[in-house]
């Protein structure tokens, strides 16, 4: 596993090309000013345009569960109106980023270290899969269901994702279907199963 210092060097090297990518993937409306400032903020200086939330990558131990560190307009308000955001994804051995979608942006994933099994399903229900190695990039088209899985039993993986929106949004299929208030009967009919099976799935998600 690469050192955290090496990982941070990768992060730095990726910033410039990913900034160009966001121009072609941008999904946010254009703004009529250089940048947007929150209504409750009066003084703007360099601190407003600086995000320090990734510093934890330098010194902290690798997480034991799949972890996402986001830099979207929620965590970094200066991104509002800039049509770009980032995420650092950390995959311990055997961990999964479950099927989900980003309704407002494509996702461009760069694998910094390790190996990942990735895939997405298009609107004709065709599955596209790939095994990624460190240094590979993979694009998940906007709005399509996709996943990432670290099948390596010995080595963790780390990736960086760029989005063409300051707020790409994430819709987790397991949580959306089984951790909300959709009626059990409707879900059972949709999946051609019975209500007890649906309830067992819901209980499993609740216990995580």
C-alpha positions in Angstrom: 0.0 0.0 0.0 1.4 3.4 -1.0 2.3 5.9 1.8 -0.1 8.6 2.6 2.5 11.1 1.4 2.5 9.4 -2.0 -1.3 9.5 -2.1 -1.4 13.2 -1.4 1.1 13.7 -4.3 -1.4 11.8 -6.6 -4.2 14.1 -5.4 -2.2 17.2 -6.2 -1.3 15.9 -9.7 -4.9 15.1 -10.5 -6.4 18.5 -9.6 -5.4 20.3 -12.9 -6.6 17.7 -15.4 -9.8 17.0 -13.5 -10.6 20.7 -13.5 -10.5 20.5 -17.3 -12.8 17.5 -17.3 -15.5 19.2 -15.3 -15.9 21.7 -18.2 -17.2 19.0 -20.5 -19.2 17.2 -17.8 -20.7 20.3 -16.1 -24.3 19.8 -15.2 -25.0 23.0 -13.0 -26.6 26.2 -14.4 -24.2 29.0 -15.3 -23.8 31.8 -12.8 -23.7 35.5 -13.6 -20.9 36.3 -11.1 -17.4 35.1 -10.5 -18.5 33.0 -7.5 -21.3 32.7 -5.1 -21.1 33.6 -1.4 -23.5 32.3 1.2 -26.0 34.9 2.4 -24.7 34.7 6.0 -21.1 35.3 5.1 -19.8 38.9 4.9 -16.0 38.7 4.6 -14.5 36.6 1.9 -10.7 35.8 1.7 -8.5 32.9 0.7 -10.0 30.7 3.5 -13.3 30.7 1.7 -11.7 29.0 -1.3 -9.7 26.5 0.7 -10.9 23.1 1.7 -9.0 21.2 4.4 -11.2 18.2 4.9 -8.8 15.9 3.0 -6.0 16.4 5.5 -7.2 13.4 7.4 -5.8 11.3 4.6 -2.2 12.2 5.6 -2.0 10.9 9.1 -5.0 8.7 9.9 -5.0 4.9 9.7 -6.9 3.3 6.7 -10.6 2.8 7.7 -12.0 -0.6 8.4 -15.2 0.1 6.4 -15.7 1.6 2.9 -15.4 5.4 3.4 -16.1 8.4 1.2 -14.6 11.8 1.9 -16.5 14.4 -0.1 -15.7 17.9 -1.3 -19.1 19.0 -2.6 -20.9 22.3 -2.1 -22.3 21.0 1.1 -18.8 20.5 2.7 -17.1 23.2 0.6 -19.5 26.1 -0.1 -17.1 27.8 -2.5 -17.9 25.1 -5.1 -21.5 26.4 -5.4 -21.9 27.5 -9.1 -18.5 26.1 -10.2 -19.8 22.8 -11.6 -17.2 20.6 -10.0 -16.7 18.4 -6.9 -14.5 15.6 -5.7 -14.6 12.5 -3.5 -11.9 10.3 -2.1 -13.0 6.7 -1.8 -11.3 4.2 0.5 -11.9 0.5 0.1 -10.7 -1.9 2.8 -10.2 -5.5 1.6 -13.4 -7.1 0.5 -15.5 -3.8 0.7 -18.2 -2.6 -1.6 -19.6 0.7 -2.7 -23.2 -0.6 -3.3 -25.2 0.1 -6.5 -26.1 3.8 -6.6 -26.6 6.7 -9.0 -25.6 10.3 -9.3 -28.6 12.1 -10.9 -26.8 15.4 -11.7 -23.4 14.3 -13.0 -21.2 11.7 -14.6 -18.4 10.3 -12.3 -14.8 10.0 -13.5 -13.0 7.6 -11.2 -9.2 7.5 -11.0 -7.7 4.5 -9.1 -4.7 5.6 -7.1 -3.8 2.3 -5.5 -5.0 -1.2 -5.4 -7.5 -3.0 -7.6 -11.2 -2.6 -8.1 -14.1 -4.4 -9.9 -16.4 -1.8 -11.3 -19.5 -1.7 -13.4 -22.6 0.1 -14.5 -25.9 -0.7 -16.2 -27.2 1.3 -19.1 -30.9 2.1 -20.0 -31.1 -1.1 -22.1 -30.1 -3.1 -19.0 -26.7 -4.0 -20.4 -24.0 -4.4 -17.8 -20.5 -3.0 -18.5 -17.7 -4.2 -16.1 -14.0 -3.8 -15.8 -11.2 -4.7 -13.5 -9.1 -1.6 -12.7 -5.5 -1.4 -11.7 -3.7 1.5 -10.1 -3.4 4.3 -12.6 -6.6 3.4 -14.5 -9.6 5.7 -15.0 -13.2 4.7 -15.5 -16.3 6.8 -16.4 -19.7 6.2 -14.9 -22.2 8.0 -17.2 -24.6 10.4 -15.6 -27.6 8.9 -13.8 -26.8 5.3 -14.5 -26.6 2.6 -11.7 -23.0 1.7 -10.9 -20.8 0.1 -8.2 -17.2 -0.5 -7.1 -15.9 -3.6 -5.3 -12.5 -4.4 -3.8 -12.3 -8.1 -4.3 -8.6 -8.3 -3.2 -8.4 -10.2 0.1 -5.0 -8.7 1.0 -4.8 -5.1 -0.2 -7.0 -2.0 0.3 -7.7 0.4 -2.5 -8.1 4.1 -2.8 -9.7 6.2 -5.6 -10.5 9.7 -6.5 -13.8 10.7 -8.2 -14.5 13.9 -10.1 -18.0 15.2 -10.8 -19.2 17.8 -13.2 -21.6 19.2 -10.6 -21.0 20.9 -7.3 -23.8 18.7 -5.9 -23.9 15.5 -8.0 -26.3 13.8 -5.5 -26.2 10.1 -4.5 -29.1 7.7 -4.6 -28.3 4.4 -2.9 -30.5 1.7 -4.4 -30.5 -0.6 -1.3 -31.4 2.3 1.0 -33.8 3.9 -1.4 -35.7 0.6 -1.9 -35.5 -1.0 1.5 -34.8 1.6 4.1 -37.6 4.0 3.2 -41.4 3.8 3.6 -42.2 2.0 0.3 -45.0 -0.5 1.2 -43.7 -4.1 1.7 -46.4 -5.4 -0.6 -45.4 -3.1 -3.5 -41.8 -4.2 -3.1 -42.7 -7.9 -2.9 -44.7 -7.6 -6.1 -41.9 -5.7 -7.8 -39.3 -8.3 -7.0 -41.7 -11.2 -7.5 -41.2 -12.5 -3.9 -43.1 -12.4 -0.7 -43.5 -9.9 2.1 -41.4 -11.9 4.7 -38.4 -11.8 2.3 -38.8 -8.0 1.9 -39.0 -7.6 5.6 -35.8 -9.7 6.1 -34.0 -7.5 3.6 -35.1 -4.4 5.5 -34.0 -5.8 8.8 -30.6 -6.6 7.4 -30.1 -3.0 6.2 -31.3 -1.6 9.5 -28.8 -3.7 11.5 -25.8 -2.4 9.6 
